């Protein structure tokens, strides 16, 4: 057994044969090593077929977010210049028999995927991930998280993102564990999927874990008894969510930290303390340091080869000694645990004081009436910027009450000047809050 998809089970041999057939089709269409193939498909076995076929041919796989519309897709197509663009309409062309082909010899330095960043501060940039980047990341995670062929992985993350592609698919292929692939995470049926498949391993994002907190206690305990490891990433996991999940499921979620440009950088330990709010320790072979401003800099075989066709952006992303500048601000404890404070671009400077929104957000999330919180800077004629909190309520609470609670626990300059109550926070497909979309008009 290897893969479950849509009620059918496929062996590794069957998966390999499918990928080889698709590679033959791509070869017949003229795709060669270094050519780009753009793909905009929902999670499916066909999406896997194309990804694995590209790997066999040395064709650069360019996944596109299924939520992107014409303007966003057009930018990627113009930048990547693919030989072919595969959507649901093109799938019939990948079916049928194809003649066997000779596969090229490929090195670890060969580009494998072109991952376009979410572009929250401008147009998306294409990060070039090599075969070596992807392989070393998978080996690191298998060792760090003790993944073996006997594991059962439930994967509901979108395959157009490195969380699913680099971590989920990478670990599945490297460990040869058994995986059930879902088209998407649906909170209404999530518990039933867990009970039916009986996974030992689950990779999720914080919004999934918040939804799983709605699971009835007796079902949560049953799921927890069979599980070995829950992993969270792609967005900060609120400390309160970690504590609530541990109480309900009997498992402490393992949080890790990575980026499209670096794959995984740090991980909470499998054995050892998983500290609420911390993303743990650097993975083997990954060097991490903080500059004077607290920005995370990274070196290692996990770091990407640069931005596609942009020497200027690539040069700007690295310092003079070759360290990749992540743009994330963090602190490091004396025993080496890293805690992310937020994006460098999210830093609020108010009257000369540095304010890291995540500290305020964590406090707000501790309040029982608050489901979600995001803090952003708003221009102020006197102080330059002031913090403003956007709140999704789960209970009855008003701005005056929240301000009073903040005054009792936070320095005066950190207290949000306004509390804006909204129905939901804007998020991308992986659940990361899109703060640039928050404004006083939300």
C-alpha positions, 0 to 999 in steps of 0.5 A, a space after each residue: 500500500 502507498 497512496 489512497 486517493 478518492 477511494 482507490 489504493 495505488 502501490 508505489 509501482 503503480 504510481 511510478 508507472 503512471 508518472 513514467 507514462 505522463 513523462 512520455 506524454 510531456 516528452 512527446 510535447 517537446 518538454 526537455 530538462 530546464 523547461 517549465 510546466 505550469 500546473 493549476 490543479 486541485 489536489 488529485 492523483 493527476 497532480 501527483 502524476 505531473 509532479 513526479 513526471 517533471 521530476 523524471 524529465 528534469 522539467 521545472 514544475 511550477 504549481 499555481 494556487 487554485 484560487 488565483 484568477 486571471 490577473 495573478 495567473 497571467 503574471 506567473 505565465 509571463 514570468 515563467 514562460 512555460 512550454 505547457 500550462 496544465 489545468 483540468 481542461 488538459 487532463 485528458 491529454 495526459 491519459 492513454 498509453 505512451 512509448 517508453 523513453 530514456 530519462 536524463 541524468 540529473 544532478 542535485 543542482 538541477 532546478 526542480 520547482 519554481 515556487 511563486 511567493 504569495 506576494 503580500 508586498 508586491 508581485 510574486 517572485 519565483 523561488 527556484 528550488 533544486 532537486 537537492 533542496 527538496 531531497 535534503 529537506 525530506 531527509 531532515 524531516 524524516 530523521 527529526 520526526 521519526 517517520 517510517 514506512 509504517 506511518 500513515 499520513 493524512 494529507 489535506 494541504 494544497 499541493 501547490 504549496 511547499 508545505 504539502 509538496 516539500 514536506 508532505 509529498 517529500 516525506 511520503 516518497 522518502 519514507 515510503 509510508 502510506 498516505 491518504 490524499 484529500 482534495 481539501 481540508 473540510 472541518 465538517 468531515 475532518 473527524 470522520 476522515 481521522 476515524 476512518 483512515 486511522 493516521 499516525 501523522 498529520 501536517 496542518 496549519 493553525 486554522 485547521 487545528 482551530 477547527 479541530 478544537 470543535 471535535 467532541 471530546 470522546 472522538 478527540 480522545 479516540 483520534 489522539 490514541 492512534 496518532 503519533 504526531 501532529 505538525 503545524 506550520 505556514 503561519 504562527 500557531 497561537 500558544 492558546 491553541 496549542 494548550 487547548 489542543 493538548 487538553 482535548 487530543 492529548 498531543 502537543 502539536 510540534 511547530 516548525 518554521 520554514 519558507 518557500 525559499 528555504 523549505 524547513 529551517 527549525 523544528 520543535 524537538 520530537 523528544 524534548 520540550 515543545 514550547 508554546 509560541 516557539 518554533 524550536 531549534 535549527 534542523 541538522 545542516 541548517 545554520 541560523 543567526 540573528 542580525 542586530 535587528 533580530 532578523 533571521 538569516 539562514 545558510 544550508 543546502 535547504 536554501 534556494 538557488 535564487 529568484 527566477 530571472 532576477 539577479 537584482 532580487 536574488 542579490 538583495 535577498 542575501 548578505 555579503 557572506 551568503 546568508 539568506 535574509 528571511 525578513 522574519 524577526 525572532 528571538 533566541 533563548 539561551 538554550 537555542 529555541 527560536 521564537 518568531 516575533 513577526 515579519 520585519 515589514 510588520 514591525 510597528 515603530 510608535 514614538 520610537 518604540 518597537 512593537 511586535 504585533 505577535 506579542 499583542 495578538 498572543 495576549 488577545 487570543 488568550 481572552 475567552 471571547 476572542 476567536 482570532 486577532 491581528 494587529 497592524 500599524 496605522 499612521 499617526 501624526 504624533 507617534 508615526 504609527 500606532 497599533 490597531 487590533 482586528 478582532 473576530 469574536 466568539 463571545 460578547 466583549 467590547 473595546 473598552 473591556 479589551 483595552 482595560 485588560 491590555 492596560 493591565 498586562 502590556 506596556 502603554 505603547 503596546 495597547 491598541 489604539 482601536 479595536 475593530 470587530 470583523 466577521 473574519 480575518 483575510 487569509 491566503 489558501 494556507 491560512 496565513 493572515 493577509 495583513 496588507 488587506 486589513 484597513 480601517 474600512 474592513 
